[in-house]
Amino acid sequence: MMRETAEKNNILVSPDNGESQVLDLEDFSLYNNRELSLLDFQYRVFEEAQDEDNPLLERLKFLSIVGSNLDEFYMVRVGGLKKQVASGVTDLSIDGRTPAEQLLAVRTEAQRLMQTAHEYLYTTLIPELAASGIRILDYSELTARQKEEATWKYEQTMFPVLTPLAVDPSHPFPHISNLSLNLAVLVRDELGGERFARVKVPRPLSRLMPVISEPLKIKVNSSTRRVYSFVWVEQVIAANLQSLFPGMKIEAVHPFRITRNADLTIQEQEADDLLETMEQGVRQRRLGSVLRLTVNPDMPEQVRSILIENMATDENDVVIVNGPLGLASLMEPISEIDRFDLKFQPFVPFTSLRLKSEPRDGDFFTVVR
């Protein structure tokens, strides 16, 4: 047992061995930072994706949850910190950090986690999924037959809903919605002039497009399993962009994704109509400042500068990751894969035998106790 005695801002801790120790409750080293502790939790979720005792598709789902949680972390926590920094707040957190110091620390940790998660997807999960008959392919890996099918699906389901928006003196930079996946396109017109355009990947499109599998079945642990093959939808769009820019030459295509500030602060005492104030705040979320610009490492400085300048952000908000952007969008395709051997066993609820045997007019809570 330990005896504790509070005195002003100190606490006297007396272990059983009799050696008393005075702890200063204002000692910053005694406390964890709230924002960094949330990122520590995201690492624990990532560990579930790495845990080989979990079914393979569930591990991919945990990786998707990491992506979704980091999106929310940026929208709320990072958004709040940036507001404090912009307002000149210098108050120290419980662990002794200013808002600017917290912002630097969380950016560093969050970016490291994002990069590690993307690397794990490509170096570990995708190869393991392929060995189990679930192939997530880059467009360059498709066979001629698969590319033909992907082109047909593009013409039927994607082309009608794509709207390229060019940027020039008469066409301002378009609004980029929160968490949307976009393609930055450089095209050259007939006169040799270079122009920038943006193509948004519509949200209703599934992130992974199914294509015919070659072969159709494989042996997995002495069992014959159907093979599922998918290709990233933005890569299919990129491969067929010429249909959106007739008469122009496609110079380069680079995906990017942004995260906007969704932190909503309501001063209840100053709000005449709280409901109206909430509604206005929710509407303003779509116009929140850009907190994160996620790109691939092969995006040239020219294109990145165009995005940074037109979205009023800076290099500190740029996150560079390998592979497709936005892990959160993997959740939906996972649920459509009919491989119960790679998922958790479904929970089937049942009624306790004791409850079943009790009279219908009996006291339920008595039985529970």
PyMOL commands that set and color helices and strands:
alter all, ss='L'
color gray80, all
select helices_A, chain A and resi 28-30+34-50+56-86+99-131+139-141+144-161+233-239+241-244+268-270+274-285+301-310+315-317+327-335+340-342+353-357+364-368
alter helices_A, ss='H'
color red, helices_A
select strands_A, chain A and resi 3-7+10-14+21-24+134-137+165-167+181-188+194-200+208-211+217-220+223-226+228-232+249-260+290-295+318-320
alter strands_A, ss='S'
color yellow, strands_A
deselect
rebuild
show_as cartoon
